[in-house]
Amino acid sequence: MKTVSGFLERIAQTIERHGMLARGRRIGVAVSGGADSVCLLEALLELAPRWDLSLSVLHVNHGLRGEESREDAEFVRGLAAQHGLAFHLRDVELAGSPGNLEQAARRARLAFFRELIENGTLDSVALGHTSSDQAETVLFRFLRGSGTAGLAGIHPVTEPGIVRPLLDVDRAAVEQFLRERGLPWRQDSTNATLQFARNRIRHVLLPALERDWNPGIREALVQTSDWARAEEAYWHAEVEKLAAGILSQSGGAIIARADALTGLPVAAARRLVRHAIGRVRGDLRRIEFGHIAAILELAGRRQGHGRVVAPRLEVCRSFEWLRFAVSGDRAPAYCLPAPVPGTLEAPGTGLAISLELIERKETSKLCDRVYNNEVGCLRWCGLSGRLELRSWRPGDRYQPTGRAAPEKVKFLFERARIPLWERWRWPILVDGASIIWIPGFPPAAGFSADATSSTVLMVRAAGTRAVKSESGSGGAASNK
């Protein structure tokens, strides 16, 4: 019993060290029926009084092994009944799921656990990952080419409320604990097949490395994960500070100055790029070293436009800006009636366009504002009154006051250094077929008001986004 007592104490220390289980909490124990999860349930039953925990049992039946899967579910149901614990079962159908079946099963389990936490049934869910799982995970990710974040492996605590109390004990100790207590468990037949990469690592690669290279390879891999997790915790705080000063949110996209990225040490720049990708995609799955390198190479170019495409990601370069966005995230075209007087929002820009009529006695004070970034003053008598606000269209032509002839709006945008992605949603005020005003540029020739105008239509662009001027001296193209 001394060995058993030491085993439980080690689990208790893991729980304490990582603050896994607060006093009086409701904990769901995920039990598949295998040795690790049965051990987890037994250990938490004994340790629960220390934290006054209320336990229940969770089981997901993936239905992948027919009768064997159903027997697993009944076995776990029996364990819950034996200990007088509530039992939560989720049946899922994964047989027709596309892609990686193991990943699909994992997503289904986590969705079930999160649902129970979010609806208030549970405060946390305990999973039975061991240090053996940790070693296999680290080696698997190393072979796949993961960086430090991947080598951090399985985290003891992850959001929302997922904890892993067995992460400091190995599979051999788990099985010894169960044998000494005479506790049965289920054997998953798929754990023996070499069809899955993780099983090949467990049954072939790790034993070979242990035999031929390093008898302590498993412990070394676990120590690598501890080292990498500490590195990641440090860098997480540092990258958050960098992101606050360099990255800007623009709708669902992230904007960064290229020179701000290239001015960082390579280690920091790589992590900031990963951070930006994670924010727009929600995860970093299938993002590889080559993608990060290509994005930094794009940022390092002296000028011009360019693009890097990765899974569910598109990074565009325009002038000095980089835009990180989910693939295909382009603002749709719009065309809206522009009421006078009234205010309307230009979709996807953060700009509110207000239209107001000003009588002659008030016009003199507006003359000095005709050519600034935000305000356009137009002769009301020269307009039809059927105004619309629409997005820019390729081929649009415009003659700002002071210019000798119309020119393509595209060229005005280029001189104003308005990035490509901003152009598609940039608001254009039109009177019929005529463009009469574009934020950041003078009113159209022939429509501009002056001190003699009896009534002036004052159009103002305001909002959280700064408007660029024609000279390019305006603010950034997106918000901090």
Contacts in CASP RR format, 6 or more apart in sequence:
PFRMAT RR
TARGET T0000
AUTHOR 0000-0000-0000
METHOD contacts of the structure
MODEL  1
MKTVSGFLERIAQTIERHGMLARGRRIGVAVSGGADSVCLLEALLELAPR
WDLSLSVLHVNHGLRGEESREDAEFVRGLAAQHGLAFHLRDVELAGSPGN
LEQAARRARLAFFRELIENGTLDSVALGHTSSDQAETVLFRFLRGSGTAG
LAGIHPVTEPGIVRPLLDVDRAAVEQFLRERGLPWRQDSTNATLQFARNR
IRHVLLPALERDWNPGIREALVQTSDWARAEEAYWHAEVEKLAAGILSQS
GGAIIARADALTGLPVAAARRLVRHAIGRVRGDLRRIEFGHIAAILELAG
RRQGHGRVVAPRLEVCRSFEWLRFAVSGDRAPAYCLPAPVPGTLEAPGTG
LAISLELIERKETSKLCDRVYNNEVGCLRWCGLSGRLELRSWRPGDRYQP
TGRAAPEKVKFLFERARIPLWERWRWPILVDGASIIWIPGFPPAAGFSAD
ATSSTVLMVRAAGTRAVKSESGSGGAASNK
3 176 0 8 1.000
3 180 0 8 1.000
4 177 0 8 1.000
4 180 0 8 1.000
4 181 0 8 1.000
7 43 0 8 1.000
7 169 0 8 1.000
7 173 0 8 1.000
7 176 0 8 1.000
7 177 0 8 1.000
8 43 0 8 1.000
8 46 0 8 1.000
8 47 0 8 1.000
10 168 0 8 1.000
10 169 0 8 1.000
11 43 0 8 1.000
11 47 0 8 1.000
11 165 0 8 1.000
11 166 0 8 1.000
11 168 0 8 1.000
11 169 0 8 1.000
12 47 0 8 1.000
12 50 0 8 1.000
13 168 0 8 1.000
14 20 0 8 1.000
14 156 0 8 1.000
14 165 0 8 1.000
14 166 0 8 1.000
14 167 0 8 1.000
14 168 0 8 1.000
15 21 0 8 1.000
15 47 0 8 1.000
15 51 0 8 1.000
15 163 0 8 1.000
15 165 0 8 1.000
18 156 0 8 1.000
18 157 0 8 1.000
18 163 0 8 1.000
19 157 0 8 1.000
20 124 0 8 1.000
20 126 0 8 1.000
20 156 0 8 1.000
20 157 0 8 1.000
20 163 0 8 1.000
20 164 0 8 1.000
20 165 0 8 1.000
21 27 0 8 1.000
21 51 0 8 1.000
21 53 0 8 1.000
21 124 0 8 1.000
21 126 0 8 1.000
21 163 0 8 1.000
21 165 0 8 1.000
22 51 0 8 1.000
22 123 0 8 1.000
23 51 0 8 1.000
23 52 0 8 1.000
24 51 0 8 1.000
24 52 0 8 1.000
24 53 0 8 1.000
24 54 0 8 1.000
25 51 0 8 1.000
25 53 0 8 1.000
25 54 0 8 1.000
25 123 0 8 1.000
25 124 0 8 1.000
26 53 0 8 1.000
26 54 0 8 1.000
26 56 0 8 1.000
26 121 0 8 1.000
26 122 0 8 1.000
26 123 0 8 1.000
26 124 0 8 1.000
27 44 0 8 1.000
27 48 0 8 1.000
27 53 0 8 1.000
27 54 0 8 1.000
27 55 0 8 1.000
27 56 0 8 1.000
27 122 0 8 1.000
27 123 0 8 1.000
27 124 0 8 1.000
27 125 0 8 1.000
27 126 0 8 1.000
28 55 0 8 1.000
28 56 0 8 1.000
28 57 0 8 1.000
28 58 0 8 1.000
28 88 0 8 1.000
28 116 0 8 1.000
28 122 0 8 1.000
28 124 0 8 1.000
28 125 0 8 1.000
28 126 0 8 1.000
29 37 0 8 1.000
29 40 0 8 1.000
29 41 0 8 1.000
29 44 0 8 1.000
29 55 0 8 1.000
29 56 0 8 1.000
29 57 0 8 1.000
29 58 0 8 1.000
29 125 0 8 1.000
29 126 0 8 1.000
30 37 0 8 1.000
30 40 0 8 1.000
30 58 0 8 1.000
30 59 0 8 1.000
30 60 0 8 1.000
30 109 0 8 1.000
30 113 0 8 1.000
30 125 0 8 1.000
30 126 0 8 1.000
30 127 0 8 1.000
30 128 0 8 1.000
31 37 0 8 1.000
31 38 0 8 1.000
31 40 0 8 1.000
31 41 0 8 1.000
31 57 0 8 1.000
31 58 0 8 1.000
31 59 0 8 1.000
31 76 0 8 1.000
31 79 0 8 1.000
31 80 0 8 1.000
32 59 0 8 1.000
32 60 0 8 1.000
32 72 0 8 1.000
32 76 0 8 1.000
32 186 0 8 1.000
32 188 0 8 1.000
33 59 0 8 1.000
33 72 0 8 1.000
33 75 0 8 1.000
33 76 0 8 1.000
33 79 0 8 1.000
33 185 0 8 1.000
33 186 0 8 1.000
34 185 0 8 1.000
34 186 0 8 1.000
34 187 0 8 1.000
34 188 0 8 1.000
35 171 0 8 1.000
35 174 0 8 1.000
35 175 0 8 1.000
35 178 0 8 1.000
35 185 0 8 1.000
36 128 0 8 1.000
36 129 0 8 1.000
36 130 0 8 1.000
36 133 0 8 1.000
36 166 0 8 1.000
36 171 0 8 1.000
36 174 0 8 1.000
37 127 0 8 1.000
37 128 0 8 1.000
38 79 0 8 1.000
38 178 0 8 1.000
38 183 0 8 1.000
38 184 0 8 1.000
38 185 0 8 1.000
39 128 0 8 1.000
39 166 0 8 1.000
39 174 0 8 1.000
39 177 0 8 1.000
39 178 0 8 1.000
39 183 0 8 1.000
39 185 0 8 1.000
40 126 0 8 1.000
40 127 0 8 1.000
40 128 0 8 1.000
40 165 0 8 1.000
40 166 0 8 1.000
41 55 0 8 1.000
41 57 0 8 1.000
41 79 0 8 1.000
41 83 0 8 1.000
42 177 0 8 1.000
42 178 0 8 1.000
42 181 0 8 1.000
42 183 0 8 1.000
43 165 0 8 1.000
43 166 0 8 1.000
43 177 0 8 1.000
44 53 0 8 1.000
44 55 0 8 1.000
44 126 0 8 1.000
44 165 0 8 1.000
45 55 0 8 1.000
45 83 0 8 1.000
47 53 0 8 1.000
48 54 0 8 1.000
48 55 0 8 1.000
55 83 0 8 1.000
55 85 0 8 1.000
56 80 0 8 1.000
56 85 0 8 1.000
56 86 0 8 1.000
56 87 0 8 1.000
56 88 0 8 1.000
56 122 0 8 1.000
57 76 0 8 1.000
57 79 0 8 1.000
57 80 0 8 1.000
57 85 0 8 1.000
57 86 0 8 1.000
57 87 0 8 1.000
57 88 0 8 1.000
58 88 0 8 1.000
58 90 0 8 1.000
58 112 0 8 1.000
58 113 0 8 1.000
58 116 0 8 1.000
58 125 0 8 1.000
59 72 0 8 1.000
59 73 0 8 1.000
59 76 0 8 1.000
59 77 0 8 1.000
59 87 0 8 1.000
59 88 0 8 1.000
59 89 0 8 1.000
59 90 0 8 1.000
60 89 0 8 1.000
60 90 0 8 1.000
60 92 0 8 1.000
60 105 0 8 1.000
60 108 0 8 1.000
60 109 0 8 1.000
60 112 0 8 1.000
61 69 0 8 1.000
61 70 0 8 1.000
61 72 0 8 1.000
61 73 0 8 1.000
61 89 0 8 1.000
61 90 0 8 1.000
61 91 0 8 1.000
61 92 0 8 1.000
62 69 0 8 1.000
62 92 0 8 1.000
62 94 0 8 1.000
62 105 0 8 1.000
62 108 0 8 1.000
63 69 0 8 1.000
63 70 0 8 1.000
63 91 0 8 1.000
63 92 0 8 1.000
63 93 0 8 1.000
63 94 0 8 1.000
63 95 0 8 1.000
64 94 0 8 1.000
64 95 0 8 1.000
64 101 0 8 1.000
64 105 0 8 1.000
64 190 0 8 1.000
65 72 0 8 1.000
65 188 0 8 1.000
65 189 0 8 1.000
65 190 0 8 1.000
68 188 0 8 1.000
68 189 0 8 1.000
71 186 0 8 1.000
72 186 0 8 1.000
72 188 0 8 1.000
73 89 0 8 1.000
75 186 0 8 1.000
76 87 0 8 1.000
77 87 0 8 1.000
77 89 0 8 1.000
78 87 0 8 1.000
80 86 0 8 1.000
80 87 0 8 1.000
81 87 0 8 1.000
88 116 0 8 1.000
88 121 0 8 1.000
90 108 0 8 1.000
90 112 0 8 1.000
92 105 0 8 1.000
92 108 0 8 1.000
92 112 0 8 1.000
94 101 0 8 1.000
94 104 0 8 1.000
94 105 0 8 1.000
94 108 0 8 1.000
97 104 0 8 1.000
102 196 0 8 1.000
102 198 0 8 1.000
110 162 0 8 1.000
113 122 0 8 1.000
113 125 0 8 1.000
113 162 0 8 1.000
114 160 0 8 1.000
116 122 0 8 1.000
116 125 0 8 1.000
117 123 0 8 1.000
117 124 0 8 1.000
117 125 0 8 1.000
117 160 0 8 1.000
117 161 0 8 1.000
118 160 0 8 1.000
123 161 0 8 1.000
124 161 0 8 1.000
124 162 0 8 1.000
124 163 0 8 1.000
125 161 0 8 1.000
125 162 0 8 1.000
125 163 0 8 1.000
126 163 0 8 1.000
126 164 0 8 1.000
126 165 0 8 1.000
127 162 0 8 1.000
127 163 0 8 1.000
127 164 0 8 1.000
128 164 0 8 1.000
128 165 0 8 1.000
128 166 0 8 1.000
129 154 0 8 1.000
129 164 0 8 1.000
129 166 0 8 1.000
129 167 0 8 1.000
130 166 0 8 1.000
130 167 0 8 1.000
130 169 0 8 1.000
130 170 0 8 1.000
130 171 0 8 1.000
130 174 0 8 1.000
131 166 0 8 1.000
131 167 0 8 1.000
131 168 0 8 1.000
131 169 0 8 1.000
131 170 0 8 1.000
131 218 0 8 1.000
131 222 0 8 1.000
132 170 0 8 1.000
132 171 0 8 1.000
132 172 0 8 1.000
132 218 0 8 1.000
133 154 0 8 1.000
133 171 0 8 1.000
134 153 0 8 1.000
134 154 0 8 1.000
134 167 0 8 1.000
134 221 0 8 1.000
134 222 0 8 1.000
134 225 0 8 1.000
135 206 0 8 1.000
135 217 0 8 1.000
135 218 0 8 1.000
135 219 0 8 1.000
135 221 0 8 1.000
135 222 0 8 1.000
136 198 0 8 1.000
136 201 0 8 1.000
136 202 0 8 1.000
136 206 0 8 1.000
137 153 0 8 1.000
137 154 0 8 1.000
137 225 0 8 1.000
138 150 0 8 1.000
138 151 0 8 1.000
138 153 0 8 1.000
138 221 0 8 1.000
138 222 0 8 1.000
138 224 0 8 1.000
138 225 0 8 1.000
139 201 0 8 1.000
139 205 0 8 1.000
139 206 0 8 1.000
139 221 0 8 1.000
140 197 0 8 1.000
140 198 0 8 1.000
140 201 0 8 1.000
141 147 0 8 1.000
141 150 0 8 1.000
141 151 0 8 1.000
141 153 0 8 1.000
142 151 0 8 1.000
143 201 0 8 1.000
145 288 0 8 1.000
145 289 0 8 1.000
147 289 0 8 1.000
148 228 0 8 1.000
148 231 0 8 1.000
148 232 0 8 1.000
148 235 0 8 1.000
149 228 0 8 1.000
149 232 0 8 1.000
149 274 0 8 1.000
149 284 0 8 1.000
150 228 0 8 1.000
151 224 0 8 1.000
151 225 0 8 1.000
151 228 0 8 1.000
152 225 0 8 1.000
152 228 0 8 1.000
152 229 0 8 1.000
152 231 0 8 1.000
152 232 0 8 1.000
153 225 0 8 1.000
153 228 0 8 1.000
153 229 0 8 1.000
154 164 0 8 1.000
154 167 0 8 1.000
154 225 0 8 1.000
155 164 0 8 1.000
155 229 0 8 1.000
156 163 0 8 1.000
156 164 0 8 1.000
156 167 0 8 1.000
157 163 0 8 1.000
157 164 0 8 1.000
166 174 0 8 1.000
170 218 0 8 1.000
178 184 0 8 1.000
178 185 0 8 1.000
190 196 0 8 1.000
190 199 0 8 1.000
191 199 0 8 1.000
191 202 0 8 1.000
192 199 0 8 1.000
192 203 0 8 1.000
193 199 0 8 1.000
194 200 0 8 1.000
194 203 0 8 1.000
194 204 0 8 1.000
206 217 0 8 1.000
206 218 0 8 1.000
209 217 0 8 1.000
210 216 0 8 1.000
210 217 0 8 1.000
210 218 0 8 1.000
214 220 0 8 1.000
235 271 0 8 1.000
238 268 0 8 1.000
238 271 0 8 1.000
239 268 0 8 1.000
239 271 0 8 1.000
239 272 0 8 1.000
239 275 0 8 1.000
242 264 0 8 1.000
242 268 0 8 1.000
242 272 0 8 1.000
243 272 0 8 1.000
243 275 0 8 1.000
243 276 0 8 1.000
245 480 0 8 1.000
246 256 0 8 1.000
246 257 0 8 1.000
246 260 0 8 1.000
246 261 0 8 1.000
246 272 0 8 1.000
247 254 0 8 1.000
247 255 0 8 1.000
247 256 0 8 1.000
247 272 0 8 1.000
247 275 0 8 1.000
247 276 0 8 1.000
247 279 0 8 1.000
248 254 0 8 1.000
248 255 0 8 1.000
248 256 0 8 1.000
248 476 0 8 1.000
248 478 0 8 1.000
248 479 0 8 1.000
248 480 0 8 1.000
249 255 0 8 1.000
249 478 0 8 1.000
249 479 0 8 1.000
249 480 0 8 1.000
250 323 0 8 1.000
250 477 0 8 1.000
250 478 0 8 1.000
250 479 0 8 1.000
251 348 0 8 1.000
252 280 0 8 1.000
252 325 0 8 1.000
252 326 0 8 1.000
252 329 0 8 1.000
253 280 0 8 1.000
253 323 0 8 1.000
253 324 0 8 1.000
253 325 0 8 1.000
253 329 0 8 1.000
253 421 0 8 1.000
253 478 0 8 1.000
254 276 0 8 1.000
254 279 0 8 1.000
254 280 0 8 1.000
254 323 0 8 1.000
254 324 0 8 1.000
254 325 0 8 1.000
255 321 0 8 1.000
255 322 0 8 1.000
255 323 0 8 1.000
255 324 0 8 1.000
255 476 0 8 1.000
255 477 0 8 1.000
255 478 0 8 1.000
256 272 0 8 1.000
256 276 0 8 1.000
256 299 0 8 1.000
256 321 0 8 1.000
256 322 0 8 1.000
256 324 0 8 1.000
257 320 0 8 1.000
257 321 0 8 1.000
257 322 0 8 1.000
258 298 0 8 1.000
258 299 0 8 1.000
258 300 0 8 1.000
258 301 0 8 1.000
258 317 0 8 1.000
258 320 0 8 1.000
258 321 0 8 1.000
258 322 0 8 1.000
259 299 0 8 1.000
259 320 0 8 1.000
261 269 0 8 1.000
261 272 0 8 1.000
261 273 0 8 1.000
261 296 0 8 1.000
261 299 0 8 1.000
261 300 0 8 1.000
261 322 0 8 1.000
262 269 0 8 1.000
262 296 0 8 1.000
262 299 0 8 1.000
262 300 0 8 1.000
263 269 0 8 1.000
264 272 0 8 1.000
266 296 0 8 1.000
269 296 0 8 1.000
269 299 0 8 1.000
270 292 0 8 1.000
270 296 0 8 1.000
273 292 0 8 1.000
273 295 0 8 1.000
273 296 0 8 1.000
274 284 0 8 1.000
274 287 0 8 1.000
274 292 0 8 1.000
276 324 0 8 1.000
277 284 0 8 1.000
277 287 0 8 1.000
277 310 0 8 1.000
277 313 0 8 1.000
277 324 0 8 1.000
278 284 0 8 1.000
279 324 0 8 1.000
280 313 0 8 1.000
280 324 0 8 1.000
280 325 0 8 1.000
280 326 0 8 1.000
281 287 0 8 1.000
281 312 0 8 1.000
281 313 0 8 1.000
281 326 0 8 1.000
285 311 0 8 1.000
286 310 0 8 1.000
286 311 0 8 1.000
286 312 0 8 1.000
287 310 0 8 1.000
287 311 0 8 1.000
287 313 0 8 1.000
288 310 0 8 1.000
291 308 0 8 1.000
291 310 0 8 1.000
291 313 0 8 1.000
294 308 0 8 1.000
295 308 0 8 1.000
295 315 0 8 1.000
295 322 0 8 1.000
298 306 0 8 1.000
298 307 0 8 1.000
298 308 0 8 1.000
298 315 0 8 1.000
298 317 0 8 1.000
298 322 0 8 1.000
299 317 0 8 1.000
299 322 0 8 1.000
301 317 0 8 1.000
303 319 0 8 1.000
304 317 0 8 1.000
304 318 0 8 1.000
304 319 0 8 1.000
305 316 0 8 1.000
305 317 0 8 1.000
305 318 0 8 1.000
305 420 0 8 1.000
306 316 0 8 1.000
306 317 0 8 1.000
306 318 0 8 1.000
307 314 0 8 1.000
307 315 0 8 1.000
307 316 0 8 1.000
307 317 0 8 1.000
308 314 0 8 1.000
308 315 0 8 1.000
309 315 0 8 1.000
309 327 0 8 1.000
312 326 0 8 1.000
312 327 0 8 1.000
313 324 0 8 1.000
313 325 0 8 1.000
313 326 0 8 1.000
313 327 0 8 1.000
314 325 0 8 1.000
314 326 0 8 1.000
314 327 0 8 1.000
314 328 0 8 1.000
314 329 0 8 1.000
315 322 0 8 1.000
315 323 0 8 1.000
315 324 0 8 1.000
315 325 0 8 1.000
316 322 0 8 1.000
316 323 0 8 1.000
316 325 0 8 1.000
316 419 0 8 1.000
316 420 0 8 1.000
316 421 0 8 1.000
318 419 0 8 1.000
318 420 0 8 1.000
318 421 0 8 1.000
319 417 0 8 1.000
319 419 0 8 1.000
320 417 0 8 1.000
321 419 0 8 1.000
321 477 0 8 1.000
323 419 0 8 1.000
323 421 0 8 1.000
325 421 0 8 1.000
330 421 0 8 1.000
330 424 0 8 1.000
331 347 0 8 1.000
331 348 0 8 1.000
331 391 0 8 1.000
331 424 0 8 1.000
331 425 0 8 1.000
332 347 0 8 1.000
333 390 0 8 1.000
333 391 0 8 1.000
333 393 0 8 1.000
333 424 0 8 1.000
334 346 0 8 1.000
334 347 0 8 1.000
334 389 0 8 1.000
334 390 0 8 1.000
334 391 0 8 1.000
334 425 0 8 1.000
335 388 0 8 1.000
335 389 0 8 1.000
335 390 0 8 1.000
335 391 0 8 1.000
336 344 0 8 1.000
336 388 0 8 1.000
336 389 0 8 1.000
336 390 0 8 1.000
337 387 0 8 1.000
337 388 0 8 1.000
338 344 0 8 1.000
338 353 0 8 1.000
338 355 0 8 1.000
338 387 0 8 1.000
338 388 0 8 1.000
338 389 0 8 1.000
338 429 0 8 1.000
339 355 0 8 1.000
340 355 0 8 1.000
340 356 0 8 1.000
340 357 0 8 1.000
340 385 0 8 1.000
340 387 0 8 1.000
340 457 0 8 1.000
341 354 0 8 1.000
341 355 0 8 1.000
341 356 0 8 1.000
341 357 0 8 1.000
342 354 0 8 1.000
342 355 0 8 1.000
342 356 0 8 1.000
343 352 0 8 1.000
343 353 0 8 1.000
343 354 0 8 1.000
343 355 0 8 1.000
344 352 0 8 1.000
344 353 0 8 1.000
344 389 0 8 1.000
345 351 0 8 1.000
345 352 0 8 1.000
345 353 0 8 1.000
346 352 0 8 1.000
346 353 0 8 1.000
346 389 0 8 1.000
346 391 0 8 1.000
346 425 0 8 1.000
346 427 0 8 1.000
347 391 0 8 1.000
347 425 0 8 1.000
348 425 0 8 1.000
349 422 0 8 1.000
349 425 0 8 1.000
349 426 0 8 1.000
349 427 0 8 1.000
349 465 0 8 1.000
350 463 0 8 1.000
350 464 0 8 1.000
350 465 0 8 1.000
350 479 0 8 1.000
351 427 0 8 1.000
351 439 0 8 1.000
351 461 0 8 1.000
351 462 0 8 1.000
351 463 0 8 1.000
351 465 0 8 1.000
351 467 0 8 1.000
352 461 0 8 1.000
352 462 0 8 1.000
352 463 0 8 1.000
353 389 0 8 1.000
353 427 0 8 1.000
353 429 0 8 1.000
353 439 0 8 1.000
353 459 0 8 1.000
353 460 0 8 1.000
353 461 0 8 1.000
354 459 0 8 1.000
354 460 0 8 1.000
354 462 0 8 1.000
355 387 0 8 1.000
355 457 0 8 1.000
355 458 0 8 1.000
355 459 0 8 1.000
356 457 0 8 1.000
356 458 0 8 1.000
356 460 0 8 1.000
357 380 0 8 1.000
357 455 0 8 1.000
357 456 0 8 1.000
357 457 0 8 1.000
357 458 0 8 1.000
358 366 0 8 1.000
358 377 0 8 1.000
358 455 0 8 1.000
358 456 0 8 1.000
358 457 0 8 1.000
358 458 0 8 1.000
359 454 0 8 1.000
359 455 0 8 1.000
360 453 0 8 1.000
360 454 0 8 1.000
360 455 0 8 1.000
360 456 0 8 1.000
363 377 0 8 1.000
363 449 0 8 1.000
363 451 0 8 1.000
363 453 0 8 1.000
363 456 0 8 1.000
364 451 0 8 1.000
366 375 0 8 1.000
366 377 0 8 1.000
366 449 0 8 1.000
366 456 0 8 1.000
366 458 0 8 1.000
367 377 0 8 1.000
367 450 0 8 1.000
367 451 0 8 1.000
369 375 0 8 1.000
369 376 0 8 1.000
369 377 0 8 1.000
370 376 0 8 1.000
370 377 0 8 1.000
370 401 0 8 1.000
370 442 0 8 1.000
370 443 0 8 1.000
370 448 0 8 1.000
370 449 0 8 1.000
370 450 0 8 1.000
371 401 0 8 1.000
371 442 0 8 1.000
373 439 0 8 1.000
373 440 0 8 1.000
373 461 0 8 1.000
373 467 0 8 1.000
373 468 0 8 1.000
373 469 0 8 1.000
373 474 0 8 1.000
374 439 0 8 1.000
374 440 0 8 1.000
374 460 0 8 1.000
374 461 0 8 1.000
374 462 0 8 1.000
374 467 0 8 1.000
375 458 0 8 1.000
375 459 0 8 1.000
375 460 0 8 1.000
375 461 0 8 1.000
376 437 0 8 1.000
376 442 0 8 1.000
376 443 0 8 1.000
376 458 0 8 1.000
376 459 0 8 1.000
376 460 0 8 1.000
377 443 0 8 1.000
377 448 0 8 1.000
377 449 0 8 1.000
377 453 0 8 1.000
377 456 0 8 1.000
377 457 0 8 1.000
377 458 0 8 1.000
377 459 0 8 1.000
378 436 0 8 1.000
378 437 0 8 1.000
378 443 0 8 1.000
378 447 0 8 1.000
378 448 0 8 1.000
378 449 0 8 1.000
378 456 0 8 1.000
378 457 0 8 1.000
378 458 0 8 1.000
378 459 0 8 1.000
379 446 0 8 1.000
379 447 0 8 1.000
379 448 0 8 1.000
379 449 0 8 1.000
379 453 0 8 1.000
379 455 0 8 1.000
379 456 0 8 1.000
379 457 0 8 1.000
380 449 0 8 1.000
380 453 0 8 1.000
380 454 0 8 1.000
380 455 0 8 1.000
380 456 0 8 1.000
380 457 0 8 1.000
381 453 0 8 1.000
381 454 0 8 1.000
381 455 0 8 1.000
382 447 0 8 1.000
383 431 0 8 1.000
383 436 0 8 1.000
383 447 0 8 1.000
383 457 0 8 1.000
384 431 0 8 1.000
384 432 0 8 1.000
385 431 0 8 1.000
386 431 0 8 1.000
386 432 0 8 1.000
387 429 0 8 1.000
387 430 0 8 1.000
387 431 0 8 1.000
387 432 0 8 1.000
387 436 0 8 1.000
388 429 0 8 1.000
388 430 0 8 1.000
388 432 0 8 1.000
389 427 0 8 1.000
389 428 0 8 1.000
389 429 0 8 1.000
389 430 0 8 1.000
390 427 0 8 1.000
390 428 0 8 1.000
390 430 0 8 1.000
391 424 0 8 1.000
391 425 0 8 1.000
391 426 0 8 1.000
391 427 0 8 1.000
391 428 0 8 1.000
392 409 0 8 1.000
392 413 0 8 1.000
392 423 0 8 1.000
392 424 0 8 1.000
392 425 0 8 1.000
392 426 0 8 1.000
392 428 0 8 1.000
393 428 0 8 1.000
394 410 0 8 1.000
395 408 0 8 1.000
395 409 0 8 1.000
395 410 0 8 1.000
396 408 0 8 1.000
396 409 0 8 1.000
396 410 0 8 1.000
396 428 0 8 1.000
396 435 0 8 1.000
397 406 0 8 1.000
397 407 0 8 1.000
397 408 0 8 1.000
397 409 0 8 1.000
397 435 0 8 1.000
398 406 0 8 1.000
398 407 0 8 1.000
398 408 0 8 1.000
398 409 0 8 1.000
398 412 0 8 1.000
398 435 0 8 1.000
398 438 0 8 1.000
398 441 0 8 1.000
398 444 0 8 1.000
399 405 0 8 1.000
399 406 0 8 1.000
399 407 0 8 1.000
399 444 0 8 1.000
399 445 0 8 1.000
400 412 0 8 1.000
400 441 0 8 1.000
400 442 0 8 1.000
400 443 0 8 1.000
400 444 0 8 1.000
400 445 0 8 1.000
400 470 0 8 1.000
401 442 0 8 1.000
401 443 0 8 1.000
401 444 0 8 1.000
401 445 0 8 1.000
401 446 0 8 1.000
401 448 0 8 1.000
402 442 0 8 1.000
402 445 0 8 1.000
403 445 0 8 1.000
409 428 0 8 1.000
409 435 0 8 1.000
409 438 0 8 1.000
410 423 0 8 1.000
412 438 0 8 1.000
412 441 0 8 1.000
412 470 0 8 1.000
413 423 0 8 1.000
413 426 0 8 1.000
415 470 0 8 1.000
415 471 0 8 1.000
415 472 0 8 1.000
416 440 0 8 1.000
416 441 0 8 1.000
416 468 0 8 1.000
416 469 0 8 1.000
416 470 0 8 1.000
416 471 0 8 1.000
416 472 0 8 1.000
417 468 0 8 1.000
417 472 0 8 1.000
418 426 0 8 1.000
418 468 0 8 1.000
418 477 0 8 1.000
419 477 0 8 1.000
422 477 0 8 1.000
422 478 0 8 1.000
426 438 0 8 1.000
426 439 0 8 1.000
427 438 0 8 1.000
427 439 0 8 1.000
427 461 0 8 1.000
428 435 0 8 1.000
428 438 0 8 1.000
429 435 0 8 1.000
429 436 0 8 1.000
429 437 0 8 1.000
429 438 0 8 1.000
429 459 0 8 1.000
430 436 0 8 1.000
431 447 0 8 1.000
434 444 0 8 1.000
434 447 0 8 1.000
435 444 0 8 1.000
436 443 0 8 1.000
436 444 0 8 1.000
436 447 0 8 1.000
437 443 0 8 1.000
437 444 0 8 1.000
437 447 0 8 1.000
437 459 0 8 1.000
439 461 0 8 1.000
439 467 0 8 1.000
440 461 0 8 1.000
440 467 0 8 1.000
440 468 0 8 1.000
440 469 0 8 1.000
440 470 0 8 1.000
441 470 0 8 1.000
442 448 0 8 1.000
442 470 0 8 1.000
443 449 0 8 1.000
449 456 0 8 1.000
449 457 0 8 1.000
461 467 0 8 1.000
464 479 0 8 1.000
465 477 0 8 1.000
465 478 0 8 1.000
465 479 0 8 1.000
466 474 0 8 1.000
466 475 0 8 1.000
466 476 0 8 1.000
467 474 0 8 1.000
467 475 0 8 1.000
468 474 0 8 1.000
468 475 0 8 1.000
468 477 0 8 1.000
END
